[in-house]
Amino acid sequence: MITCARFSGYKQQLNYEPMKFNFVFSILFLASCICVSCGSNSKDAVNTGSRQSTDSSSVSGIPSPAVTVPADSLIVAGRSIGDLELDTDAAGIMNKYGRPDAGDAAMGKAVSTWFEGHDTAGYSLSIFTSKDVGNSETALIKQVRVTAPSYKTEQGIGTSVLLSQLKKNFNLQQQKGYKLNQQEVEVYADSAGIAFEIDKQGRCIGIVVYPAGSLHPDTYARFLPGMQIK
């Protein structure tokens, strides 16, 4: 009986040890899973925060680093905005965008403007074209102006960026500004072929791309009806 009791006790101990081992192993395994899960969630939080930070940076007026701008929204100083390339025939562009919402033409020069949703209070796209009167009837794109924040340079700079930030990225010289609907706007240009319109709060509200060199101020009088050069 004693022998059986001892054997029975030993047998119970053998059964207990695997159970104890399994229990400890289960606890360790569960802890490792929790750690991995926490690590994964932390990584996601960092990534999410980074994306949120990138989005908020555009609101604060500070360009986001390492921005990938789609080709149809890319601003290139002295060359193009999206698919609107300087010194190319404007005929195809007119066919693509349709009849402009506003415009002006005289002496071989013309401005065509489209508003988002055909609402003059919305974002606008303007194209300034010019013909070599007497030599060619082809209207070439000479300047492009945009106000939508979706258009950006490869550095991530677009409208809503502060003038102080623009000065860190471009060699800007103040130009003649304009007045429109009681709003006074300053214009700063880089001779590389890009200009920025700045409101009273020091924030960019419009970007113009033009051939490298000097920005011709008279063009601004044509971009929108009622514009007056200061």
C-alpha positions as CSV (number, residue, x, y, z in Angstrom):
1,M,0.0,0.0,0.0
2,I,2.8,2.3,0.9
3,T,4.6,1.4,-2.3
4,C,1.4,2.0,-4.3
5,A,0.9,5.3,-2.5
6,R,4.4,6.4,-3.3
7,F,4.0,5.3,-6.9
8,S,0.7,7.0,-7.1
9,G,2.2,10.2,-5.6
10,Y,5.1,10.0,-8.0
11,K,2.7,9.4,-10.9
12,Q,0.8,12.5,-9.8
13,Q,4.0,14.5,-9.7
14,L,4.9,13.4,-13.2
15,N,1.5,14.5,-14.4
16,Y,1.9,17.8,-12.5
17,E,5.3,18.6,-13.9
18,P,4.1,18.5,-17.6
19,M,1.1,20.5,-16.6
20,K,3.3,23.1,-14.9
21,F,5.6,23.2,-17.9
22,N,2.7,23.6,-20.3
23,F,1.3,26.3,-18.1
24,V,4.6,28.2,-18.0
25,F,5.2,27.8,-21.7
26,S,1.7,29.0,-22.4
27,I,2.3,32.1,-20.3
28,L,5.6,32.8,-22.0
29,F,4.1,32.3,-25.5
30,L,1.2,34.5,-24.7
31,A,3.5,37.2,-23.4
32,S,5.7,37.0,-26.5
33,C,2.6,37.4,-28.7
34,I,1.5,40.4,-26.7
35,C,4.9,42.0,-27.1
36,V,4.9,41.4,-30.9
37,S,1.4,42.8,-31.1
38,C,2.4,45.9,-29.1
39,G,5.5,46.3,-31.3
40,S,3.3,46.1,-34.4
41,N,0.8,48.5,-33.1
42,S,3.5,51.0,-32.1
43,K,5.0,50.8,-35.6
44,D,1.6,51.4,-37.1
45,A,1.1,54.4,-34.7
46,V,4.4,55.9,-35.8
47,N,3.5,55.5,-39.5
48,T,0.1,56.9,-38.9
49,G,1.5,59.8,-37.0
50,S,4.0,60.4,-39.7
51,R,1.3,60.5,-42.3
52,Q,-0.8,62.8,-40.1
53,S,2.3,65.0,-39.6
54,T,2.8,65.1,-43.3
55,D,-0.8,66.2,-43.8
56,S,-0.7,68.8,-41.1
57,S,2.6,70.2,-42.3
58,S,0.9,71.4,-45.5
59,V,-1.7,73.2,-43.3
60,S,1.0,74.9,-41.3
61,G,2.7,76.1,-44.4
62,I,5.8,73.9,-44.0
63,P,6.5,71.6,-47.0
64,S,6.6,67.9,-46.3
65,P,9.9,66.1,-46.8
66,A,10.2,63.4,-49.5
67,V,7.0,64.3,-51.2
68,T,6.1,62.3,-54.3
69,V,4.0,64.6,-56.6
70,P,2.0,63.1,-59.4
71,A,3.2,64.2,-62.9
72,D,-0.2,65.8,-63.6
73,S,0.2,68.0,-60.5
74,L,4.0,68.7,-60.6
75,I,5.2,72.3,-60.8
76,V,8.5,72.8,-62.5
77,A,9.9,76.4,-62.5
78,G,10.5,77.8,-65.9
79,R,8.9,74.8,-67.6
80,S,5.5,73.5,-66.7
81,I,2.6,72.9,-64.3
82,G,1.2,69.4,-64.7
83,D,0.7,68.7,-68.4
84,L,0.7,72.4,-69.3
85,E,4.2,73.0,-70.7
86,L,5.5,76.4,-71.7
87,D,6.2,77.2,-75.3
88,T,3.9,74.5,-76.6
89,D,0.8,74.8,-78.7
90,A,-2.2,75.7,-76.6
91,A,-4.7,74.3,-79.1
92,G,-4.7,70.8,-77.6
93,I,-5.1,72.2,-74.0
94,M,-8.1,74.2,-75.1
95,N,-9.7,71.0,-76.5
96,K,-9.0,69.1,-73.3
97,Y,-10.3,71.7,-70.8
98,G,-13.2,72.9,-72.9
99,R,-14.5,76.4,-73.0
100,P,-12.9,78.7,-70.4
101,D,-15.0,80.4,-67.7
102,A,-13.3,83.7,-68.2
103,G,-10.8,85.2,-70.6
104,D,-9.4,88.2,-72.4
105,A,-7.6,88.6,-75.7
106,A,-5.9,91.4,-77.6
107,M,-3.0,91.9,-80.0
108,G,-2.2,88.2,-80.3
109,K,-2.2,87.6,-76.5
110,A,-4.9,85.9,-74.5
111,V,-5.7,84.6,-71.1
112,S,-8.1,81.7,-70.5
113,T,-9.3,80.8,-67.0
114,W,-11.2,77.8,-65.7
115,F,-12.8,77.7,-62.2
116,E,-13.4,74.5,-60.2
117,G,-17.1,73.7,-60.6
118,H,-17.4,76.8,-62.8
119,D,-17.6,78.8,-59.5
120,T,-15.5,82.0,-59.5
121,A,-15.0,81.5,-55.8
122,G,-13.3,78.2,-56.4
123,Y,-9.8,77.2,-57.3
124,S,-8.7,78.4,-60.7
125,L,-6.4,77.5,-63.5
126,S,-5.2,80.2,-66.0
127,I,-3.2,80.0,-69.2
128,F,-1.5,83.0,-70.8
129,T,-0.8,82.4,-74.5
130,S,0.9,84.5,-77.1
131,K,1.1,84.5,-80.9
132,D,4.0,85.7,-83.1
133,V,1.7,88.1,-85.0
134,G,2.6,88.3,-88.7
135,N,4.7,85.1,-88.5
136,S,2.7,82.4,-86.9
137,E,-0.9,81.8,-85.9
138,T,0.0,79.2,-83.3
139,A,-0.8,80.3,-79.8
140,L,2.0,79.2,-77.4
141,I,1.6,78.8,-73.7
142,K,3.8,81.5,-72.0
143,Q,2.5,81.4,-68.4
144,V,0.4,79.1,-66.3
145,R,-1.2,80.1,-63.0
146,V,-2.8,77.8,-60.4
147,T,-4.4,78.3,-57.0
148,A,-5.3,74.7,-56.0
149,P,-3.1,73.2,-53.3
150,S,-2.8,69.9,-55.1
151,Y,-0.2,71.4,-57.4
152,K,3.3,71.2,-55.9
153,T,6.9,71.4,-56.7
154,E,9.1,68.4,-56.1
155,Q,10.0,69.8,-52.7
156,G,6.3,69.7,-51.8
157,I,5.7,73.4,-52.1
158,G,2.3,74.6,-53.2
159,T,-0.3,77.2,-52.3
160,S,-0.9,77.7,-48.6
161,V,2.8,77.7,-47.9
162,L,4.1,80.7,-45.9
163,L,6.3,83.4,-47.5
164,S,8.9,82.8,-44.8
165,Q,9.2,79.2,-45.9
166,L,9.2,80.1,-49.6
167,K,12.2,82.4,-49.0
168,K,14.1,79.5,-47.7
169,N,13.6,77.5,-50.9
170,F,13.8,80.2,-53.6
171,N,15.7,83.3,-54.4
172,L,12.7,85.7,-54.4
173,Q,12.5,89.3,-55.5
174,Q,9.4,91.3,-54.9
175,Q,7.5,92.3,-58.0
176,K,4.5,94.6,-58.6
177,G,1.5,93.2,-56.7
178,Y,-2.2,93.5,-57.6
179,K,-5.5,94.3,-56.1
180,L,-8.6,92.2,-56.8
181,N,-12.0,92.5,-55.1
182,Q,-10.6,94.7,-52.3
183,Q,-7.8,92.2,-51.6
184,E,-4.3,93.3,-52.0
185,V,-1.8,90.7,-53.1
186,E,2.0,90.8,-53.2
187,V,4.0,88.9,-55.8
188,Y,7.4,87.4,-55.3
189,A,9.3,85.8,-58.2
190,D,12.4,83.6,-58.7
191,S,14.2,84.3,-62.0
192,A,14.3,80.5,-62.5
193,G,10.7,81.0,-63.7
194,I,8.3,80.7,-60.8
195,A,6.3,83.4,-58.9
196,F,4.2,83.3,-55.8
197,E,1.2,85.4,-54.9
198,I,1.0,86.3,-51.2
199,D,-2.0,87.5,-49.2
200,K,-2.0,89.8,-46.2
201,Q,-1.5,86.8,-43.8
202,G,1.8,86.0,-45.6
203,R,0.4,82.9,-47.2
204,C,0.7,81.8,-50.8
205,I,-2.6,81.9,-52.7
206,G,-1.4,81.4,-56.3
207,I,1.6,80.1,-58.2
208,V,2.7,81.2,-61.7
209,V,5.2,79.4,-63.9
210,Y,6.8,81.5,-66.7
211,P,10.0,81.3,-68.9
212,A,13.2,81.8,-66.9
213,G,14.1,85.5,-66.7
214,S,12.0,88.4,-65.7
215,L,8.3,88.2,-64.9
216,H,6.3,90.6,-67.0
217,P,3.9,92.5,-64.6
218,D,1.4,93.4,-67.3
219,T,0.4,89.8,-67.6
220,Y,-1.2,89.9,-64.2
221,A,-3.7,92.5,-65.3
222,R,-5.1,89.9,-67.7
223,F,-5.2,86.8,-65.5
224,L,-8.6,87.6,-63.9
225,P,-11.2,90.2,-64.6
226,G,-10.9,93.2,-62.3
227,M,-7.2,92.7,-61.5
228,Q,-5.4,96.0,-61.0
229,I,-1.6,96.3,-60.8
230,K,-0.5,98.2,-57.7
